[in-house]
Amino acid sequence: MSYLALQQAAETRRSVYALNKNLPVGTDEVVRIVEHAVLHTPSSFNSQSTRVVVLLGAEHEKLWQFAEDALRAIVPAENFEPTAQKMAMFKAAAGSVLFFEDQNVIQGLQQQFAAYADNFPVWGEHANAMHQYAVWTALAAAGVGANLQHYNPLIDNAVAAEWGIPANWTLRAQMVFGGIAAPAGEKTFGPVTERLKVFGA
Ligand SMILES: Cc1cc2nc3c(=O)[nH]c(=O)nc-3n(C[C@H](O)[C@H](O)[C@H](O)COP(=O)(O)O)c2cc1C
């Protein structure tokens, strides 16, 4: 296997906001991509604390209606138009992937390995982010566009009630995905020399 293929996928992964419902692969393929990430992403002590929910079609649109409803309750009506447009943009996509952390697993680890108690919530976040990256990059390699959102905790109760999410699952991120209606914008890169140091070469 060439690592260049992996690097090419990493470069292909971008935040794509103009998404539509015309996926270049079947929704079953999207689900398999998510399943692969769930199986093969590492976690501290192999604890596998990340939980994932895939919402497709009308279920996905329901999610962004919940977000719109929650935002309407806190954003002044006269300023709501940009928010409404953003929610419409998300609804126009094909689906969403919800990433959760199972707090029962985290607490179990804290009890079992007290010396690391403070680290487990942090490592859980790391592992969760790795799942997000694995899904995002694999979707990109499949030609599926995606962007990452954080409307938690605003939408937590509505999500839990609608899809029967256990109380111990904490919502951490929402990934919107779909066909690419317009490519990602320009991206700037800070100097690598300020971000990477090598010793002993
Ligand atoms: C941890 C993390 C949180 C992010 N949160 C959001 C978000 O809430 N909303 C959003 O539109 N983009 C979010 N992004 C996307 C970043 O803005 C984006 O990755 C960054 O500008 C680089 O662009 P690229 O994804 O096209 O490479 C997030 C990215 C990361 C890694």
The ligand as a MOL file (V3000), in Angstrom:
LIG
                    3D

  0  0  0     0  0            999 V3000
M  V30 BEGIN CTAB
M  V30 COUNTS 31 33 0 0 0
M  V30 BEGIN ATOM
M  V30 1 C -11.8810 20.4050 15.8920 0
M  V30 2 C -12.5150 21.1350 14.7460 0
M  V30 3 C -13.6820 21.8440 14.9550 0
M  V30 4 C -14.3260 22.4750 13.8890 0
M  V30 5 N -15.5530 23.0800 14.0840 0
M  V30 6 C -16.2000 23.6040 13.0310 0
M  V30 7 C -17.5090 24.1350 13.1900 0
M  V30 8 O -18.0870 24.0950 14.2960 0
M  V30 9 N -18.1070 24.6800 12.1210 0
M  V30 10 C -17.5090 24.7130 10.8800 0
M  V30 11 O -18.1250 25.1920 9.9180 0
M  V30 12 N -16.2700 24.1930 10.6930 0
M  V30 13 C -15.6080 23.6470 11.7460 0
M  V30 14 N -14.3640 23.1000 11.5670 0
M  V30 15 C -13.7320 23.1560 10.2320 0
M  V30 16 C -12.5200 24.0850 10.1890 0
M  V30 17 O -12.9330 25.4340 10.1470 0
M  V30 18 C -11.7000 23.7070 8.9530 0
M  V30 19 O -11.2930 22.3560 9.0790 0
M  V30 20 C -10.4780 24.5720 8.7760 0
M  V30 21 O -10.8320 25.8990 8.4620 0
M  V30 22 C -9.5620 24.0440 7.6610 0
M  V30 23 O -10.2850 23.9170 6.4520 0
M  V30 24 P -10.4480 22.5120 5.7210 0
M  V30 25 O -11.3190 21.6430 6.5780 0
M  V30 26 O -11.1100 22.8410 4.3920 0
M  V30 27 O -9.0930 21.9080 5.5500 0
M  V30 28 C -13.7310 22.4500 12.5950 0
M  V30 29 C -12.5340 21.7470 12.4190 0
M  V30 30 C -11.9380 21.0900 13.4610 0
M  V30 31 C -10.6930 20.2910 13.1970 0
M  V30 END ATOM
M  V30 BEGIN BOND
M  V30 1 1 1 2
M  V30 2 1 2 3
M  V30 3 2 2 30
M  V30 4 2 3 4
M  V30 5 1 4 5
M  V30 6 1 4 28
M  V30 7 2 5 6
M  V30 8 1 6 7
M  V30 9 1 6 13
M  V30 10 2 7 8
M  V30 11 1 7 9
M  V30 12 1 9 10
M  V30 13 2 10 11
M  V30 14 1 10 12
M  V30 15 2 12 13
M  V30 16 1 13 14
M  V30 17 1 14 15
M  V30 18 1 14 28
M  V30 19 1 15 16
M  V30 20 1 16 17
M  V30 21 1 16 18
M  V30 22 1 18 19
M  V30 23 1 18 20
M  V30 24 1 20 21
M  V30 25 1 20 22
M  V30 26 1 22 23
M  V30 27 1 23 24
M  V30 28 2 24 25
M  V30 29 1 24 26
M  V30 30 1 24 27
M  V30 31 2 28 29
M  V30 32 1 29 30
M  V30 33 1 30 31
M  V30 END BOND
M  V30 END CTAB
M  END
